[in-house]
Amino acid sequence: MTYEMKKQKPSLDLSAIIILVVLCASWGLQQVTIKIVNHGISPTLQAGIRSIGATILIWIWMIIRREPLFEKDGTLWWGISAGFLFSIEFLLIYWGLDYTNASRAVIFIYISPFIVALGAQLFIPGEHLRIIQISGLCCAFTGIIIAFSESLTLPTHHMLIGDSMLIVAGILWGATTVLIKASPLVNIKPSKTLIYQLSVSAIILPASSLALGEPGIMSMTPLIVGCLLYQILWVAFITYLAWFWLLRTYPASRVASFTFLTPIFGVLAGAMLLKEPITISLLMALLLVGIGIYLVNRPATE
């Protein structure tokens, strides 16, 4: 029996739900911080700086905990593959947010739970969605569409470029999640899974910034520095460690279903920080997302 088969819990418990809500709130706020930092640092370079900083933190974390980094465990090429997908995903997210607005972007990024659900059926033994769970995913996604219905107007050519980037980024996020769950990466510590992704992206993203001819660092204000530190220390280091621990401990499709909450938190962050109104559409979306998550995580009845 593999480690996953022995240790993985069949459903989400209260502690996992609380952690997931905190993660989703953090990632929702991240969309705002990315837009802020883009005014002072080129998008791809910003993503690269985040990966470099978080790689250093994870490396220090592993040294303190005496976790082996170069142990031969058959995960090297799997880890490099996950890092490559991760790199392209965030290149597209950061760059795409320069073309489209955050409210549109989150719709397309969160196509990922559908990719996870589909991939789980094909590549992850024992993870099969029932009809009621599929209905829950559809319900939650409908909520997201309603929440952002005001922004779903016919895009300009400029926005269409960004929208396309974010769609591909969402697909890559889902593909990375499935890769981790369906490969030997699921049996290693979350810190090593994360350092694979961050270290590969710490090389690819700055190199991509140079190849794209980005202007680089244009201005550094206290707000920009604070937003960048938030992305490095909290999002890329702490929340990603928690995310990979959840993927290792709980069913991937059920964990991924909670990511539908992130756009809602993104709108709430926009309302508080950017003074955007909370509409009836948002309240309807919150209800639908809540119902969707309940259906996805509802235990099977005998």
C-alpha positions as CSV (number, residue, x, y, z in Angstrom):
1,M,0.0,0.0,0.0
2,T,1.2,3.5,-0.8
3,Y,1.5,6.3,1.8
4,E,-1.5,8.0,0.2
5,M,-3.7,5.0,0.5
6,K,-2.9,4.5,4.2
7,K,-3.0,8.2,5.3
8,Q,-5.4,10.0,3.0
9,K,-8.7,11.0,4.7
10,P,-11.9,10.3,2.7
11,S,-13.5,13.7,3.2
12,L,-12.8,17.2,4.5
13,D,-13.0,17.7,8.3
14,L,-13.5,21.0,10.1
15,S,-9.8,21.9,10.3
16,A,-9.4,21.4,6.6
17,I,-12.4,23.6,5.8
18,I,-11.1,26.4,8.0
19,I,-7.6,26.2,6.4
20,L,-9.2,26.2,2.9
21,V,-11.3,29.3,3.7
22,V,-8.2,31.2,4.9
23,L,-6.3,30.1,1.8
24,C,-9.1,31.2,-0.5
25,A,-9.3,34.6,1.2
26,S,-5.5,35.0,0.9
27,W,-5.6,34.2,-2.8
28,G,-8.5,36.5,-3.4
29,L,-6.5,39.4,-1.9
30,Q,-3.5,38.4,-4.0
31,Q,-5.3,39.5,-7.2
32,V,-5.4,43.0,-5.8
33,T,-1.8,43.0,-4.7
34,I,-0.7,41.8,-8.2
35,K,-2.5,44.7,-9.8
36,I,-0.8,47.1,-7.4
37,V,2.7,45.8,-7.9
38,N,2.3,45.8,-11.7
39,H,2.4,49.6,-11.5
40,G,6.0,49.4,-10.2
41,I,7.4,46.1,-11.4
42,S,6.9,44.4,-14.7
43,P,4.5,41.4,-14.4
44,T,6.7,38.5,-15.3
45,L,9.6,39.9,-13.2
46,Q,7.3,40.4,-10.3
47,A,6.3,36.7,-10.5
48,G,10.0,35.8,-10.7
49,I,10.9,37.8,-7.7
50,R,8.1,36.2,-5.7
51,S,9.4,32.7,-6.7
52,I,13.0,33.6,-5.8
53,G,12.0,34.9,-2.4
54,A,9.7,32.0,-1.6
55,T,12.4,29.5,-2.8
56,I,14.9,30.9,-0.3
57,L,12.3,30.7,2.5
58,I,11.3,27.1,1.7
59,W,15.0,26.1,1.6
60,I,15.6,27.7,5.0
61,W,12.5,25.9,6.3
62,M,13.7,22.6,5.1
63,I,17.2,23.1,6.6
64,I,15.6,24.0,10.0
65,R,13.4,20.9,9.9
66,R,16.3,18.8,8.6
67,E,14.2,17.7,5.6
68,P,16.4,16.1,2.9
69,L,16.4,18.1,-0.4
70,F,18.5,15.8,-2.6
71,E,17.2,12.5,-1.5
72,K,16.7,10.0,-4.4
73,D,13.0,9.3,-4.2
74,G,12.1,9.1,-7.9
75,T,10.4,12.5,-8.0
76,L,13.0,14.6,-9.8
77,W,11.5,14.7,-13.3
78,W,7.9,14.8,-11.9
79,G,9.0,17.8,-9.8
80,I,10.6,19.6,-12.8
81,S,7.4,18.9,-14.8
82,A,5.2,20.4,-12.0
83,G,7.6,23.4,-11.8
84,F,7.4,24.0,-15.5
85,L,3.5,23.9,-15.4
86,F,3.6,26.2,-12.4
87,S,6.0,28.6,-14.1
88,I,3.9,29.0,-17.3
89,E,0.7,29.3,-15.2
90,F,2.0,32.3,-13.2
91,L,3.6,33.9,-16.2
92,L,0.2,33.9,-17.8
93,I,-1.6,35.1,-14.7
94,Y,0.8,38.0,-14.0
95,W,1.1,39.0,-17.6
96,G,-2.6,38.5,-18.4
97,L,-3.6,40.8,-15.5
98,D,-1.8,43.6,-17.5
99,Y,-4.4,43.1,-20.3
100,T,-7.6,42.4,-18.5
101,N,-9.1,43.4,-15.2
102,A,-9.1,41.3,-12.0
103,S,-12.9,40.6,-12.0
104,R,-12.7,39.0,-15.4
105,A,-9.5,37.2,-14.6
106,V,-10.7,35.3,-11.6
107,I,-13.6,33.7,-13.7
108,F,-11.1,32.1,-16.1
109,I,-8.5,31.1,-13.5
110,Y,-11.1,29.1,-11.6
111,I,-11.8,26.8,-14.4
112,S,-9.2,24.7,-12.6
113,P,-11.6,22.7,-10.4
114,F,-13.2,21.3,-13.6
115,I,-9.8,20.2,-14.9
116,V,-9.1,18.6,-11.5
117,A,-12.4,16.8,-11.5
118,L,-11.9,15.5,-15.1
119,G,-8.3,14.6,-14.4
120,A,-9.2,12.8,-11.2
121,Q,-11.5,10.5,-13.1
122,L,-8.7,9.6,-15.6
123,F,-5.6,9.5,-13.5
124,I,-6.3,9.3,-9.7
125,P,-7.5,5.9,-8.5
126,G,-10.4,6.0,-6.1
127,E,-11.4,9.6,-6.9
128,H,-14.7,9.4,-8.7
129,L,-17.3,12.2,-8.6
130,R,-20.9,11.3,-8.2
131,I,-23.7,13.1,-10.0
132,I,-24.5,15.2,-7.0
133,Q,-20.8,16.3,-6.8
134,I,-20.8,17.2,-10.4
135,S,-24.0,19.2,-9.8
136,G,-22.2,21.0,-7.0
137,L,-19.3,22.0,-9.2
138,C,-21.7,23.3,-11.8
139,C,-23.7,25.2,-9.1
140,A,-20.6,26.8,-7.7
141,F,-19.3,27.9,-11.2
142,T,-22.7,29.3,-12.0
143,G,-22.4,31.4,-8.8
144,I,-19.1,32.8,-10.1
145,I,-20.6,33.7,-13.5
146,I,-23.4,35.5,-11.7
147,A,-21.0,37.4,-9.4
148,F,-19.1,38.8,-12.4
149,S,-22.0,39.1,-14.8
150,E,-21.6,42.8,-15.0
151,S,-18.0,42.4,-16.3
152,L,-19.0,39.8,-18.9
153,T,-19.5,42.3,-21.7
154,L,-18.1,41.9,-25.1
155,P,-14.3,42.3,-24.6
156,T,-12.1,44.5,-26.6
157,H,-9.2,42.9,-28.5
158,H,-7.0,44.0,-25.6
159,M,-9.1,42.2,-23.0
160,L,-9.5,39.1,-25.2
161,I,-5.7,38.6,-25.0
162,G,-5.7,38.7,-21.2
163,D,-8.8,36.5,-21.0
164,S,-7.1,33.9,-23.2
165,M,-4.0,33.9,-21.0
166,L,-6.1,33.4,-17.8
167,I,-8.1,30.5,-19.3
168,V,-4.8,28.7,-20.1
169,A,-3.5,29.5,-16.6
170,G,-6.6,28.0,-15.1
171,I,-6.1,24.8,-17.1
172,L,-2.5,24.6,-16.1
173,W,-3.4,25.1,-12.4
174,G,-5.8,22.1,-12.6
175,A,-3.2,20.0,-14.6
176,T,-0.5,20.7,-11.9
177,T,-2.9,19.6,-9.1
178,V,-3.7,16.4,-11.0
179,L,0.0,15.8,-11.7
180,I,0.9,16.1,-8.0
181,K,-1.9,13.7,-6.9
182,A,-1.3,11.1,-9.6
183,S,2.5,11.0,-9.4
184,P,5.1,10.1,-6.7
185,L,5.0,13.7,-5.6
186,V,2.0,12.9,-3.5
187,N,4.1,10.7,-1.2
188,I,6.8,13.3,-0.4
189,K,6.7,16.2,2.0
190,P,4.7,19.3,0.9
191,S,7.8,21.5,1.3
192,K,9.8,19.5,-1.3
193,T,6.8,19.6,-3.7
194,L,6.7,23.3,-3.3
195,I,10.4,23.9,-3.7
196,Y,10.3,22.0,-7.0
197,Q,7.8,24.4,-8.3
198,L,9.3,27.6,-6.9
199,S,12.9,26.8,-7.8
200,V,12.0,25.9,-11.4
201,S,9.9,29.1,-11.7
202,A,12.6,31.2,-10.1
203,I,14.7,30.3,-13.1
204,I,12.1,30.4,-15.9
205,L,10.2,33.6,-14.9
206,P,13.1,36.1,-14.6
207,A,14.6,34.6,-17.9
208,S,11.2,35.1,-19.5
209,S,11.1,38.7,-18.3
210,L,14.4,39.3,-20.0
211,A,13.3,37.5,-23.2
212,L,10.1,39.6,-23.3
213,G,12.1,42.8,-23.0
214,E,10.2,44.0,-19.9
215,P,11.3,47.3,-18.3
216,G,11.8,45.6,-15.0
217,I,11.6,47.6,-11.7
218,M,10.1,51.0,-12.5
219,S,9.3,52.3,-9.0
220,M,9.3,50.9,-5.4
221,T,6.9,52.5,-2.9
222,P,6.1,51.2,0.6
223,L,2.8,49.9,-0.7
224,I,4.4,48.0,-3.6
225,V,7.1,46.5,-1.3
226,G,4.4,45.5,1.2
227,C,2.3,43.8,-1.5
228,L,5.3,42.0,-2.8
229,L,6.2,40.7,0.7
230,Y,2.7,39.6,1.1
231,Q,2.9,37.5,-2.0
232,I,6.3,36.0,-1.1
233,L,6.0,35.4,2.6
234,W,2.3,34.6,3.1
235,V,1.0,33.4,-0.3
236,A,3.9,31.6,-2.0
237,F,5.5,30.3,1.3
238,I,2.9,29.7,4.0
239,T,-0.4,29.2,2.0
240,Y,1.3,27.0,-0.6
241,L,2.8,24.7,2.0
242,A,-0.7,24.4,3.5
243,W,-2.2,23.8,0.0
244,F,0.2,20.9,-0.8
245,W,-0.4,19.4,2.7
246,L,-4.2,19.4,2.0
247,L,-3.6,17.8,-1.5
248,R,-1.6,15.1,0.2
249,T,-4.1,14.5,3.0
250,Y,-7.6,14.9,1.3
251,P,-9.2,14.0,-2.0
252,A,-8.0,16.5,-4.7
253,S,-11.4,17.1,-6.3
254,R,-13.0,18.1,-2.9
255,V,-10.0,20.3,-2.0
256,A,-10.1,22.0,-5.4
257,S,-13.9,22.7,-5.1
258,F,-13.1,25.3,-2.4
259,T,-11.2,27.4,-4.9
260,F,-14.5,28.7,-6.1
261,L,-14.5,30.8,-2.9
262,T,-11.4,32.7,-4.0
263,P,-13.1,35.0,-6.6
264,I,-15.8,35.9,-4.0
265,F,-13.0,36.9,-1.5
266,G,-11.4,38.8,-4.4
267,V,-14.5,40.9,-4.8
268,L,-14.8,41.5,-1.1
269,A,-11.1,42.7,-1.1
270,G,-11.9,45.0,-4.0
271,A,-14.9,46.4,-2.1
272,M,-12.8,47.1,1.0
273,L,-9.6,48.3,-0.7
274,L,-10.9,49.7,-4.0
275,K,-14.3,50.8,-2.8
276,E,-16.2,48.6,-5.3
277,P,-19.9,48.0,-4.4
278,I,-21.2,44.6,-3.2
279,T,-24.1,43.8,-5.4
280,I,-27.1,41.5,-5.3
281,S,-25.3,39.4,-7.8
282,L,-22.5,38.8,-5.3
283,L,-24.9,37.8,-2.6
284,M,-26.5,35.3,-5.0
285,A,-23.1,34.0,-6.0
286,L,-22.2,33.4,-2.3
287,L,-25.3,31.3,-1.9
288,L,-24.7,29.2,-5.0
289,V,-21.0,28.7,-4.1
290,G,-22.0,27.6,-0.6
291,I,-24.5,25.1,-1.9
292,G,-22.0,23.9,-4.5
293,I,-19.3,23.2,-1.9
294,Y,-21.8,21.4,0.3
295,L,-22.9,19.1,-2.6
296,V,-19.3,18.4,-3.5
297,N,-18.4,17.4,0.0
298,R,-21.6,15.7,0.9
299,P,-20.8,12.1,2.1
300,A,-22.2,9.3,0.1
301,T,-25.3,7.7,1.6
302,E,-25.7,4.0,1.6
